[in-house]
Amino acid sequence: MTPQELRYATTHEWVHVGLDERGEKIATVGISAFAIEALTDLVFMDLAKVGTQVTAGESFGEIESVKAVSDLYSPVDGEIVAVNEALIKKLETLKDDPYGQGWLIKVRLKDESALDDLLDYDAYQKQCAEEGH
């Protein structure tokens, strides 16, 4: 997937919606390259467990860098069905492949209406330009 295909929360999480083997909609969630660059050197990440119910706009974990600890916010409503455990042990993957191997969680969508509140690529790029570094 490319950054242009994704939807974005104003809190810098990205979402890609696809279908699982049963035909259910699954949202893959990560954080943008812009956010990773802003955080700089990452030292720790904590993610919610599989089976946790998440709500759009609420925290599902945190990421710590040498600069700060930041909450990670779910951009969608649903149940976490997968957590990228390999990423927690190898945080540099976030910098190397933020839109591929750097995904954080996968969520079985409960309500798709939250997707309507997300930004498309162009709107997100505009937000990043306004925020700067």
Sequence and secondary structure as in RCSB ss.txt:
>XXXX:A:sequence
MTPQELRYATTHEWVHVGLDERGEKIATVGISAFAIEALTDLVFMDLAKVGTQVTAGESFGEIESVKAVSDLYSP
VDGEIVAVNEALIKKLETLKDDPYGQGWLIKVRLKDESALDDLLDYDAYQKQCAEEGH
>XXXX:A:secstr
  GGG EE TTSEEEEEEE TTS EEEEEEE HHHHHHH SEEEEEE  TT EE TTSEEEEEEESS EEEEE S
SEEEEEEE HHHHH THHHHH TTTTT  EEEEEEEGGGGGGSB HHHHHHHHHHH  
